[in-house]
Amino acid sequence: MRSFAFLGVGAAALLLQSNLYRVLDVMTVLMALLLLVVGIAMDLRHLVSGRSPAPGRARILASFRPDFSLPAAVVLGHSLLVSLAHVHVARPMPALVLPLILFMGVHEYSLARGASVAFALGYATDVLGIAPVGLYTFTYVATFVLSRAAGVRLAAQTLWMQVLLVGAFTLLQSTMVLVLLAIFGHDAWVPRSLYPLALPHAIATASIAPIGFRIAQAIHAATTTTTGADGGVGGSR
């Protein structure tokens, strides 16, 4: 049940990701600024509606989670660089499924379950994109295995550690993609033209890490009573 839930959310994320570039292409500074205002408002609403907000202004500010305002700030920064500074920067295209895969890895889901979900989502990414079939299938499975072996479950509990973790593993996954394209690809210019995209891609993916981890945690909590001890957090591996 839990695996199907991750697959369903991952499939929806891939469909959203395949059309996200259309939104980023028409994004202006004013639209990005409005998006940031909406993101801050949503984060403040979640803070105010918390069950037991900490007393004191400093404690409340420390409890603020920029779940929605963080990716909006990345979009605004890109718009400012392109529109006002006239700096050529690649679009901040995130990999929406990577936080889901990394959540399963750092929370030590069973190898069979996590690798199967990563395999399916990677294969779907290959089919929907223009990458050679098997490229993202392999790198997503490898990313899951490496994140599971890293054993950073406790460190991934805080928001900024989630951001750093997802950013680091996104760079690692992008490096694997470039290396595989350089070794097995037919066109030598492809990896050279793609490597400038790695850093904006990692920043964008890291910015949506808190949302991705929150969704993954909700899936885990909703399916805990039905999965029992078949793996994952709180169950035997």
C-alpha positions, 0 to 999 in steps of 0.5 A, a space after each residue: 500500500 505504501 509503495 503504491 502511494 509513493 508511486 502515485 504521488 511520484 507519477 503526479 510529480 513527474 506530470 507536474 515536472 514535465 510542464 513546469 518549464 512552461 510556467 518558468 518560461 513566462 515568469 516575470 519579476 512581478 509574478 515571481 514577487 507575487 509568488 514569494 508573497 503568497 509563499 510567505 503568507 502560506 508559511 505564516 498561516 501554517 505557523 500561526 495555526 500550529 498546535 502550540 506556538 512557542 511564546 516570544 517573538 524570537 521563539 516564533 521566528 525560530 519556528 518559522 518554516 519557509 516550506 513554500 517561500 523557499 522555492 518562491 525565493 529561488 524563482 524570484 532570484 532567477 527572475 531578477 538575474 535574468 530580467 534585471 542583471 541580464 545574467 544568463 542562468 539556466 532555469 531552476 528546474 527541480 527534480 520533484 521525485 528526488 525528495 521522495 526517493 531520498 526520504 525512503 533512503 534516509 528513513 531506511 526503507 527496505 531495499 526491495 521496496 525503495 529500489 522498486 519505487 526508485 526504479 519505477 519512477 526513474 523509468 517513468 522519468 526516462 520515458 517522459 523525458 528525452 534521456 536514454 532509457 535506463 539513465 534515470 532508472 539507474 541513477 535514481 536506484 543508485 541514489 536511493 541505495 547511497 542515501 540509505 547507506 549514508 545513515 543520516 536519518 536523524 540529521 534529516 529531521 530538521 528543515 535545513 538539513 533536508 535542504 542540504 541533504 537533497 541538494 548534495 544528493 541532487 548534485 551527486 545524481 547529476 554527476 552520475 548522469 553526466 558521467 554515464 552520458 560521457 561514457 556511453 553517449 554518442 555525442 560528446 557535446 551533450 555532457 559539456 552542454 548539460 553540466 552548467 545546469 547541474 547547480 541550478 538544478 540542485 538549488 531548485 531541487 533543494 528548495 522543494 525538499 521541505 515540501 517533498 519530505 512533508 508529503 512523504 512523511 504524510 504518506 508514511 504516517 497514513 500508511 503505517 497502520 496498514 503496512 505493519 512490520 513490512 519495512 520502513 520506519 517503525 517496522 522491521 527491515 
